[in-house]
């Protein structure tokens, strides 16, 4: 597949076999002398579970994790969003490589069907909730707010309890948060989805918070 790459906060790679786009339906009720436009059928969307089974081995072979797949209709084609991540983060070159490898796998499979589609590969942004141990591990040093579950929440009294602190360390069992100098340990079962807080005054190595999400495009 011929093409180049373009970097940005989000990116995509266009791929897939050509298909026949259906005509758009006229929303007006036909009147006397009006031509009746054919109704455009809904764009068929592939099964995300089948796509996950197809693409996850490709992502793992590159030393990354498949963090999410989402398929939506975008006009006359489908938009396939794939999110990948790894320990230490993923670079623009990693995203470009993943885009090429995933495009090749999709072109050789039947999961996307015959209609055209656009593939968008990106890394997680700072708004990605922390729900897996690897998410917490990769966010060490970040300030987070997290709802508490189980006994920790029930002891809070009225309303849901939450904790706010900087992730000091993680282990196979849980997380240690630095809450204003007080180190508090939580098991993963005690934590709901954590949210990383954007800190414009604590950017590491002069990086921009927007750089937490990368994308690459191939045509």
C-alpha positions as CSV (number, residue, x, y, z in Angstrom):
1,X,0.0,0.0,0.0
2,X,1.5,3.3,-1.1
3,X,1.5,6.2,1.3
4,X,3.3,8.5,3.7
5,X,2.8,9.4,7.3
6,X,1.6,12.6,9.1
7,X,2.0,13.2,12.8
8,X,-0.5,15.0,15.0
9,X,-2.5,14.7,18.2
10,X,-4.7,12.2,16.4
11,X,-4.0,10.3,13.2
12,X,-5.5,7.7,10.9
13,X,-4.5,5.4,8.2
14,X,-6.8,4.8,5.3
15,X,-7.1,1.3,4.0
16,X,-9.5,-1.4,2.8
17,X,-11.0,-2.5,-0.5
18,X,-13.2,-0.2,-2.5
19,X,-16.9,-0.6,-2.2
20,X,-20.1,0.9,-3.6
21,X,-21.5,3.7,-1.5
22,X,-25.3,3.8,-1.1
23,X,-27.2,6.9,-2.0
24,X,-28.4,9.3,0.7
25,X,-32.1,9.2,1.5
26,X,-34.3,12.2,1.0
27,X,-35.8,13.2,4.4
28,X,-38.8,14.9,2.9
29,X,-42.0,13.0,2.3
30,X,-42.5,12.7,-1.5
31,X,-45.3,14.9,-3.0
32,X,-47.0,15.1,-6.3
33,X,-44.5,15.0,-9.1
34,X,-41.6,14.4,-6.7
35,X,-39.1,11.7,-7.5
36,X,-38.8,9.1,-4.7
37,X,-35.1,8.7,-3.7
38,X,-34.0,5.3,-2.6
39,X,-33.4,4.8,1.0
40,X,-29.7,4.4,1.9
41,X,-29.2,1.3,4.1
42,X,-27.3,1.6,7.3
43,X,-23.6,1.2,7.0
44,X,-22.8,-2.3,8.3
45,X,-20.3,-2.2,11.2
46,X,-18.0,-5.1,11.9
47,X,-17.9,-7.0,15.2
48,X,-15.3,-5.3,17.6
49,X,-14.7,-8.7,19.4
50,X,-13.7,-10.3,16.1
51,X,-11.5,-7.3,15.3
52,X,-9.8,-7.6,18.7
53,X,-9.0,-11.3,18.1
54,X,-7.6,-10.4,14.7
55,X,-5.5,-7.4,15.7
56,X,-4.4,-8.2,19.2
57,X,-1.7,-10.7,18.2
58,X,-0.2,-8.1,15.8
59,X,0.0,-5.4,18.5
60,X,1.5,-7.9,21.0
61,X,4.1,-8.9,18.5
62,X,5.3,-5.3,18.4
63,X,5.6,-5.2,22.2
64,X,2.5,-3.1,22.8
65,X,-0.9,-3.6,24.3
66,X,-4.2,-3.2,22.5
67,X,-6.1,-0.8,24.7
68,X,-9.2,-0.3,22.8
69,X,-11.1,-0.7,19.5
70,X,-14.1,1.3,18.4
71,X,-15.9,1.2,15.0
72,X,-18.3,4.0,13.9
73,X,-20.0,5.1,10.7
74,X,-18.4,8.2,9.2
75,X,-20.5,9.2,6.2
76,X,-20.1,6.7,3.5
77,X,-17.3,4.8,5.1
78,X,-16.5,3.2,8.5
79,X,-14.0,4.6,11.0
80,X,-11.9,2.1,12.9
81,X,-10.1,3.6,15.9
82,X,-7.4,1.5,17.5
83,X,-5.6,2.6,20.7
84,X,-2.2,1.1,21.6
85,X,0.2,1.6,24.5
86,X,3.4,0.2,26.1
87,X,5.6,0.6,29.1
88,X,7.5,3.8,28.6
89,X,4.9,5.0,26.2
90,X,4.7,4.8,22.4
91,X,6.5,7.1,20.0
92,X,5.4,8.5,16.7
93,X,7.5,5.8,15.0
94,X,5.8,3.1,17.0
95,X,2.4,4.5,16.0
96,X,3.4,4.6,12.3
97,X,4.7,1.0,12.5
98,X,1.5,-0.2,14.2
99,X,-0.6,1.6,11.5
100,X,1.2,-0.2,8.7
101,X,1.1,-3.6,10.3
102,X,-2.5,-3.4,11.3
103,X,-3.4,-2.1,7.8
104,X,-1.7,-5.1,6.3
105,X,-3.5,-7.6,8.6
106,X,-6.9,-5.9,7.9
107,X,-6.3,-6.0,4.1
108,X,-5.7,-9.7,4.2
109,X,-8.8,-10.5,6.3
110,X,-12.6,-10.3,5.8
111,X,-13.6,-8.6,9.1
112,X,-14.0,-5.1,7.6
113,X,-16.2,-6.4,4.7
114,X,-16.2,-4.8,1.3
115,X,-17.1,-1.2,2.1
116,X,-14.2,1.4,2.4
117,X,-13.0,2.3,5.8
118,X,-10.5,4.5,7.6
119,X,-8.1,3.1,10.2
120,X,-7.0,5.5,13.0
121,X,-4.2,4.3,15.3
122,X,-3.3,6.4,18.4
123,X,-1.9,6.3,21.9
124,X,-4.1,6.9,25.0
125,X,-4.6,10.5,26.0
126,X,-4.5,11.8,29.6
127,X,-8.3,11.3,29.8
128,X,-8.0,7.5,29.6
129,X,-9.3,6.1,32.9
130,X,-6.9,3.9,34.9
131,X,-8.7,0.6,35.1
132,X,-5.9,-2.0,34.8
133,X,-2.7,-2.6,36.8
134,X,-0.6,-1.7,33.7
135,X,-2.5,1.7,33.5
136,X,-1.5,2.5,37.0
137,X,2.1,1.4,36.5
138,X,2.5,3.6,33.4
139,X,1.1,6.6,35.3
140,X,3.6,6.5,38.2
141,X,4.5,10.1,39.2
142,X,1.1,11.5,37.9
143,X,-1.5,13.2,40.1
144,X,-4.7,11.2,40.1
145,X,-8.3,11.4,41.5
146,X,-9.9,8.0,42.0
147,X,-13.3,6.9,43.5
148,X,-13.0,4.3,46.3
149,X,-14.9,1.1,46.4
150,X,-15.6,-1.6,49.0
151,X,-15.0,-0.9,52.6
152,X,-13.1,2.3,52.0
153,X,-16.1,3.8,50.3
154,X,-18.6,2.6,52.9
155,X,-16.6,4.2,55.7
156,X,-16.8,7.6,54.1
157,X,-20.4,8.2,55.3
158,X,-22.5,10.4,53.1
159,X,-21.7,10.3,49.4
160,X,-19.0,8.4,47.5
161,X,-15.5,8.6,48.8
162,X,-12.5,9.4,46.6
163,X,-8.8,9.8,47.0
164,X,-6.5,12.3,45.4
165,X,-2.7,11.9,45.3
166,X,0.4,11.3,43.2
167,X,1.1,7.7,42.3
168,X,4.3,6.9,44.2
169,X,4.6,3.2,43.2
170,X,2.6,0.2,42.1
171,X,2.9,-3.5,42.6
172,X,1.0,-6.7,41.7
173,X,-1.3,-6.0,44.6
174,X,-2.1,-2.4,44.4
175,X,-1.0,1.3,44.4
176,X,0.7,3.7,46.9
177,X,-0.6,7.2,46.6
178,X,1.3,10.2,48.0
179,X,-1.6,12.3,49.4
180,X,0.1,15.6,50.5
181,X,3.0,13.7,52.1
182,X,0.9,10.9,53.5
183,X,1.6,7.6,51.8
184,X,-1.6,5.6,51.5
185,X,-1.8,2.0,50.1
186,X,-4.8,0.8,48.1
187,X,-5.5,-2.6,46.7
188,X,-6.7,-2.6,43.1
189,X,-10.1,-3.9,44.2
190,X,-10.5,-0.8,46.4
191,X,-10.1,1.6,43.5
192,X,-12.5,2.7,40.8
193,X,-11.4,4.2,37.5
194,X,-8.6,6.6,38.2
195,X,-8.4,9.9,36.4
196,X,-5.1,11.6,35.7
197,X,-5.1,15.3,36.5
198,X,-3.5,17.8,34.0
199,X,-0.8,19.7,35.7
200,X,0.6,22.5,33.5
201,X,3.1,23.4,36.2
202,X,4.6,19.9,36.4
203,X,5.3,19.0,32.8
204,X,8.2,16.6,32.6
205,X,11.2,17.6,30.3
206,X,9.2,20.5,28.9
207,X,6.7,18.2,27.2
208,X,3.3,19.3,26.3
209,X,0.3,17.5,27.9
210,X,-1.2,17.2,24.3
211,X,1.8,14.9,23.4
212,X,0.2,12.1,25.5
213,X,-1.7,11.1,22.4
214,X,0.0,10.4,19.1
215,X,-1.3,9.4,15.7
216,X,0.0,8.5,12.3
217,X,-1.6,8.6,8.9
218,X,-1.0,6.5,5.8
219,X,-2.7,6.9,2.5
